[in-house]
Amino acid sequence: MCGIVAYIGPKDATTFLLEGLQRLEYRGYDSAGVAVLGKTGGLKVCKVKGRVADLAAAVPARFKGTTGIGHTRWATHGEPSDANAHPHTDNSGRIAVVHNGIIENAEELRARLTAEGVTFTSETDTEVLAHLIAARAVEGVELEEAVRGALGHVVGTYGIAVLDSAQPDRIVVARNGSPIVLGIGEKEMFVASDIAALVRYTRQVVHLEDGELATVRADGFRTITEDARTVTRQPSTVDWEVASYDTAGYEHYLLKEIHEQPGSVERTLSGRLDEKFATAHLGGLNLDARELREIRRVKILGCGSAYYAGEMGAQLIEELARIPAHSEPASEFRYRNPVIERDTLYVAVSQSGETYDTLAAVQEIKRKGGRVLGVVNTVGSAIARECDGGIYLHAGPEISVASTKAFTSTVVAFALLALHFGRINDLSPADGRRIVSALKALPGQIREILAQEEEIAKLAAHYADSAGMMFIGRVRGYPVAREGAQKLKEISYVHAEAYPASELKHGPLALISPELPTVALVPDDELLDKNLTTLGEIKARSGRILAVGHRVPDAKLADHAIVVPKSEPELDPLLLNIPLQIFAYFAAIALERDVDKPRNLAKSVTVE
């Protein structure tokens, strides 16, 4: 969470810093600040509680400099306030630091520094870094060495950028568990925690690895490890366009990204369907057919919507490949001392590729000798680099906090993986052709659902004032219900619960009343009759029902219905989810919520 930007070069740094922070607003934050240095030194700091627009209004007219750092903060230590906003400085005002992450031993370090005469002006863990660095930045010591020495006393995660008014020709950055990206320009350099802040200025980027520092000057950079070994990092090229980060005429990023799903699915499928052999090409797995046949179990790890996409993926793998598969929250995985099995394939799912809980799970698996694939959207991200192989989604940048197109592309990626596994194992060519044909039809079917937006919006407005909602589905439909409830609660703040429809009579039925509507997933599959029986149980208790399926149920069984196109049974869940995204969006609009930046949440969760 939070956002870092930095600039060094011949131009005014403040312009880039403010624009870069605006492009990182989607990550979630409660305060913002910048610090700049002129060519002759002299540190200037401006920071405020509130939005980047508030910061821009507060920046003095003569706030100029050719070197600078900026930050958007999401509170972890200390409430949102001007004093707790970044950048933080030492007592002399010489050193300025911005920081993403959490310093776990901050209280211990704070007590020691206080005993040494340091005065703290904030409640944050980050201010500790400024004082630690300042204590080492004595005459004749390079800033890089002062930062490296300070980090030797730190326990925790960090992505940092540091200024020293005595050395105005450089910025020192470091990474451990929180992303730092360098952007290479013409006699100027950029730094950010997210590529979104850089794409307008450069396509050449370098991703720092954990445990690395870089000294950045206008004419280039040097990278070292925390034990002072020099390392070489080669630039990579960013494919995403600047326009991908604009709303393109839509009222919100979320609505834009919902409508981008036909294209994002096409990109995820592009070049990966093999019609001749009724399978999928997935060269990035780095596993040959013999190695794949030795896999006896698949374990999928993700957080939030990535976890629910993993549940859909596990269902696909079991159905098509007949391999036991299971999804669980990455945030819980390593704390239960998991047994890492030699013949199990682990799959880490993350849109950003930087989700800390998921990255930590990957590292735990690797430490114990497990094989891990990544399903990520961001090329060059930490999880992508850490894994043995994987699948890039190519969904394009996803700005809104609530995931839509990345979620859908993740499920498509799992369908490809399941098809690939299945055809290597026992899936027949006829069934392979059936799935290939269904995958090719998905973009057009999603467009059919999007064409119902106006009708779904009316339904959302009708149900938006409910105190809560129940989402139910059976087997394939249950992960859809969980993701539907997640979307509604995170952007509309309407309480929503998801249950397997078969479990309703084992407790949740006690909640059913006219005040608690139910969204019921009722696909036209082998469980249709059982689902209709469940609808009857709800209606017998005066519950209101919004049914989502392939036909309109009897009026006695549902108050309203959304009809979606029929795919193959294995892929129906993907299409059933699309109207729930639209429903959540328009419910949030009816309630006047900030749909792109819901309260208390952030897009990329890079702290534990």
N, C-alpha and C positions, 0 to 999 in steps of 0.2 A: 504494500500500500504506500501512500505518499508518492511524491514525485521529485526528481532531481533534474536540474538543467545547469549547464555551465558553458561559458564561452571564453575564448582567448584569441585575439587577432587585432586587426587594425580598426575595426568598426566599433560603434557604441554597443557595449554588451547588454545594456538595459533593454533595448528593443527586442533582442533575441530572447532574453530571459523571460520577459513578460509574455511574449507570444508562445514560447515553449511551455510555460506553465499553463497557459490557456489550453494548449493541446493535451495536457495531462490532467485536466480537470475531471475527466471521466473516471479516473482512478479512485476518486473519493478523497475529501480533505475538509479541514475546518479552519485552516489559517494558511497564510502564504507570506513569503519574504524573499528579498534579494540582498546581495552584498556585492559591491563593485570596487575595483582598484583602477586608478589612473596609471599611466606609464611611470610616473614618479612616485607611486605609492599613495598612501592615504586611504584608509578603509572607510567606506560609507555603507550603512546598513539601514534598510527600511523593511518593516514587517508588521502585519496586521492580522487580527482575528477576522475571518470572513473570506470572501471570494477573491479571486485574482483581480476582478474589476475594482474591488475596494483597494487592493494594493496599488493598482495602476493609478487610481485617483490620489493615493497618499504619497506617491513617489515625487520628491521635489523636482522642480524644473531643471536644476543644475545637477541632477543625479546622473553623472556621466562617468564612464570608465571603459577601458578596453579589455578588462578581465573581470569576470563576475561569476557568481553562483546563485542559484535560486532554488526554491523549495515550496512544495505544497505539503502540509502536515495533516496526518490523521492521528488523533490523540491516542497515545498509549500511556505515557507518563505525564500526568498533569492535565488539567482541563484545557479546552481551547481558550487561548488568550494571546494578547500581544506579546507578553513576556515569554510564553512557552513556544511561540512561533519560531521557526528557523529563518535565517542562520543564527547560530549561537557563537559568541565570541569569548575570548579569555578576558581577564580583568584589565589588561592593558589596551584592549581593542586592536591588537595586532593580528590575531588568528581568528578566522571565521570558518565555521564548519556547517555543512548540511548533511543530514543522515537519514537513511531509511533502515529500519530494522529495530532490534531491541538489544541493549547492553544488559546482560543478565546479572552482572556483578556491579551494576551502577551504584547501588547503595554502599557497598564496601569501598569502592573507589571514591565516592563522594565524601565519606567519613574521613578517609585518609587525606584527601586534598584539603578538606576543611581544617583538619589538624595542622596542616602545613601553611595555613593562612589564606587559602583561597576563599573568595566570597562568591557564592552562587546567587544568580539573579532569576533562575527559573526552577521549575520542578522536574525538568526533563532529564532523561538519561544521557541525551546527546551533549549537553553542556559539559559533562565530564570529559568528553573527547577534546573539546577546545582547550581545557586546562591541562590535560595530559600532554597534548602536542606542544602547547606554549612552554611547558616546563623543560622541554627538550630542544626547543628552537632557539638555542643560545647562539651567540656570534660564531660564525664559521661552520655551523651545522646546516646541511642542506635540508629543505623542507621534507623531501622524500624520506630522509633518515629519521627526522623527528616524528613523522607520521608512523613509520614502520616501528620505531621504538615504542610509541604510545600504544599501538595496536597489540603489541606483545603482552600488555597487561589486561587486555579486554577479553571477556567471555561473552559470546552472543553472536548475533547476525548484524551485518552492516553493508550498506553501500554508501560511501561517503565522498564528498568533494571538499577540498580544503584550500583556503587562500591564506597567504602570509604577506602582509603589507611591506615587509622587509625584502621580499622576493617576488615582486609583482609580475615577473616574466613567466610564471608557471602556475599551474593548478595541479595538485596531487589528488588522485582518486584511488579508492581501494574497494574491493568486493569480498564479502564472505556471506553467502546465502541470500544476497539481495542484488538485483541486476545493475550493472553499470555498462553502458555502451559508449564508445568513442566514435565521433563522426569526423571524417577527414575532409577538410575543405582546401581551398587555394590560399595558402599562407594564413590559415585560420583553422582552429579546431573547436569541436563541439563535444559536449558530454551530456548524457541523459540516462535516466533509468528506464526509458521506453523509446523505441524507435519513432513513435508518433511525433516526438518533439523535434526530430532531426530531418525527416524526409523532405521538407521544403528546401533544405539547405545542402544536403549531400545524400548520395546513395552509397557511399563507401563507409562501412562501419567495422568496428572491431569490438567483439564481446570479451570482456574480462572474465577469467575463470575465478572460482573461489580461491582465496589465498593469494591473490595478485594485487599489485599496486601499479599505477602508471603515473609518470610525470608528464604532463601535457603542456607543450609550448605551442606558439602560433605556427611554427614550422614543422611540427611533428610530435612524436611521443616516444617514451621509453617505458618498457614494462619489466617488472621484477617480481619475484615471489617474496613472501614475508621473511624468508631467510636470506634475502638479498641475491638470489640467483637470477641472472638475466634470462628472460624468455622472449621468444619471437612470436608475435601475433600477426597473422596475415589478414588484410581487410577482406570482407565479403560484400557483395552487392545486394542492396535492398530492392525487392521487386515491386513492393506496393507503391501506388501512386499517391500524390498529395491529395487528389480529389477523393480518395477513399476515406479520408478523415473529415470530410465535409458532410453536411446533412442532405445535400443534393435536392433541396426544395422540400424535403419532408419536415414536418413539425418537430420531430425528435429522431435521434439516432436509432432508437429502438424500433420505430415504425419503418425506417429505412432498411434496417437490417432484417426485419421480418420479410419485407418485400424483395430483398436481395437473395432469398433462399433458393429460388430456381437456379440462379447463376452460380451460387456457391456450391450447390449440389453437383452441377455440371462440372465445375472445376475439380471437385473431389473425385469424380468419376473419370475425368479426362485421361485418356491413355491407359486406363487400368482395367478395362473390360476386354476379355479375350473371347470373342464369339465363336471362333473355330473350335476351341477346346472347352467352351462353356465354363470359363473360370476367370480369375482375376490376376493381373500382373502386379506384384508387390515386391519389386526388387529391393526396396529399402529395408526389408525385414532382415536381410543378411542371414537368411536361413534357407538351406536347400531342402528338397523334398524329403530326403532321408532324415534330416534333423527334425523336420516338422512331424514326421511319422512317429518319432520317439517321444513326443510330448503327450503326456497323459492327463494333464489338467491345466486350465487357464485361470489365473487370478488377476482381476482387473481392479485398479486402484485409482480413485479420483475423489474430489471434494465438491459438494454442492451438485450443480447440474451435471458436472463431469461424472460424478458417482452414479447418478440416475441414467446417464447415457451408457455407462458401464453395465448397469443392470440390463438394459436393452441389448447391449453387446453380448453379454453372457448368455442371454436367451437365444440369440442368433447362433452363437457358436455351438451351443448344445443341440439346437434343432438341426442345423445344417451339417455340422462336422461330427456330431455325436461324441463330443469330448466334454467331460464335466467342466463347467465354468461357473465362476462366482465373482460378484463385485462387492467391494466393501470400501468404507471411507478410508482414504489414505491417512487422514488425521489420527485414526485410531490404530492403524496397522502396526507400527513399530513399537507401540507401547505394550502390546500383548506378547512380546518376545516371540514373534512368529517363527514357525518351522519353515525353513526354506528348502524346498524339495528339488532335487536334481532334474526330474522330468516334468516340472511345472514351468510354464511360460507366464511371466508376470508382465502386465500391460499397464503403463502409467498414462493417465489421461489428464490433459491440461490445455485449455485454450492458449493461455499466455506462455506456457512452458516454464513459468517461474514460480508456480504455486509452491510455497515453502513446504507445507506438509507433504505434498506429493513428491517433491524433490528429496526430502529427508527419507521418505519410504524407499525411493529408488536407491539412494545411497546405502541404506540398511540392507537391501536385497543384494546389491553388488558386493558389499562387504562380506556377505555370507556365501558368495559364489553363485548367486542366482542369475538367470538370464532375463533381461528386461527389454521390452519394446516400448516405445513412446508413441502416443497418438496426440499430436500437438499441432497448433496452428501457426506458431511463430518460429520461422526458420532461424537457427542459430541460438535458440533459447537454451537455458541451463539444462532442462530435462532432456531436450533433444540431443545435447552434447553428451550427457551422462549415459544415455541408453545405448544398448548394443545395436539397435536398429529401430525402425518404426515406420509410421505413416504420417506424412504432413497433410493437413486438411486442405490447405490452399483456399480457405473460406474467405480470405481477405480480412482486413482489420475489423475487429469488433469493438466498438467504442462504448456502447451502453453497458451499464453494469450487469443487467440481466442478459444472460446468454440466450440467443435464438439461433442464428445461422451457424454458429460454431457447434452448438448442441446437435443440430440436425446433421451437419457434415460429419460429426463424430459418429453418429449412429450409422451413417452411410459407410464410413471407413470400417466400422465393425462388420457391416454386411459384406464388404469386400474381403475382410480378413476371414470371416466365417465361410464364405464361398471358396476362397483359396484353400483353407484347411479342409473343407468338405470334399473338394474334388481330388485332393491328394489322398484322402481317406476313402469313404464309401458313398459319397454323394454321386448319384447317377448323372450321366450327361444330360438326360432329359430334365432332371431337376435343376441342374446347373443352368441350362438354357432358360428355364422358367424364371430363375432369379435374375439372370442377366437381362432378360426382357423387362422384368419388373423394375429393375434399377434404372434402365434407360427411360422408362416412362415417368419416373418420379418428378423431374422438373415440370413437365406439363401438368401433372396432377396437382402439384403445389400451386401452380398458377390458377387452377380451377378453384382451389380453396381460397386463395387470396381474393378472387373475384367476389366472394361472399362477404367481404369485409363490412359493408354497410349493414347487412342483416345481423352479423355477429356483434357489431358495435351497439345495435339497439338492444340485443339481449344482455350485453355487458352492463349497459346503463340501467336495465331493468333489475339486475341482481346486485348491482354495486353497493346498495345500502344495506345489504345483509350483514348481520353481526358476525357471521362466519359461513364457511361452505365446506361440504364433505365431497371428496373426490374418490370414486371407486372404480376398480377395474379388476378383471380376472386374468391371471397368468400373464400373457403378453401385455394386457392392459394395465396391470398394476404399476409398472415403472412409469407409464404415461400419466397415470393418476398422480404419482408422486411428483413428477416434474410439473404437471399442471398446477398442483397445490403450491409448489415452490414459487412458480412465476407469480401467482396471484398474491401471495403473502409478501413477496419481496418488493413488489412495485406498487401495490395498492394498499398494503398494510391491513388487508382483510384477513382475519384468522382463517386458515385453511388446513384441513387434515386429509390425508390419503390413507385408504385402507383397501386391502384385497376385498373384492365384493363378497367372496365366500366367508370372510371373517365378520361381516356386518352383524350377523345374528349372535356372535359370540361376545358382544359387549357394546360396540358403537351404536347399535340400533336404539339404545336408550337415549341417544342424543337427537334422534329424528323428530322433527316438529315442523310446522309451517315456517318457523323463523330460521331454520337451518336448511337451505337448499342443498341438493346433491347434484354434482356433475357426474354422470355415469357413462363410462366407456362401454359401448355395446356393439362391437364389430360383428359382422355377419360371418361368424366362424363356428367351429364345432361346439362352442360354449354359449351360443346365442340364447338357446332356450333357458339355460340356467341364469343368464343375465336378466332375461325378461322376468323370470320368477323373482329375482331380487328387486326389480323395479316394483313389482306388485306388493312386495313386503313393505317397501317405503311408502307407496301410495296408501296402503291400508292404515298407515300411521299419520296420514295427512301431510306427508313430506312433499315438497316441491322438487321436480326433477328436470334438469337440462340434460338430454341424452345426446351423445356424440357417437355416430356410427355410420353405417352404410345404407340405412333406410329409416324412415320416420316410424317410430313405434306407434302402437295404438294410442289414441288420445287418452285412454284410461290409464296408461302407464307412464306418460311423460307430458309435462306441461309445455315444454319447448324442445326442439331438436335441431342439431346441426348435422347435415349429411355430407360426408366426405367421399371422394372416389375410392373404389375398391382396388387394392393391390393384391399381391400374394399375401397369404396369412402372416408369413414371417416379417413382412415389411409394412403391414398395416399400422403398427404402432407409430411409425415415423409420421405417417400422414394424419393419424388421429391427434397427434400433438400440435400440429400447426394451428388449428382453430383455438386451442387453449392459449397459445401465445397471443393471438389477436384479442381473445376475450380478456385476458389479464391486462393488456395494454389499454383497451377502451374502458375497463373498469377503473383503472388508475386515472385515466383522463376525466371520467365522470366525477371522481373524488378529488380532482385537482392536485394530484401528486406530481412530484418531480420525477418523472419516469426514468430518465437517463441517469439520475444520481439519487437513488433512494437513500433514505436516512440510515445512518450507521453502517452502510455497506461500502465496499470498494471493489473495483474491477479485478485488480491483481493483488492477491493476498500473499505478500512476501514476508509476513511475520507469522509466528506460531500463535 
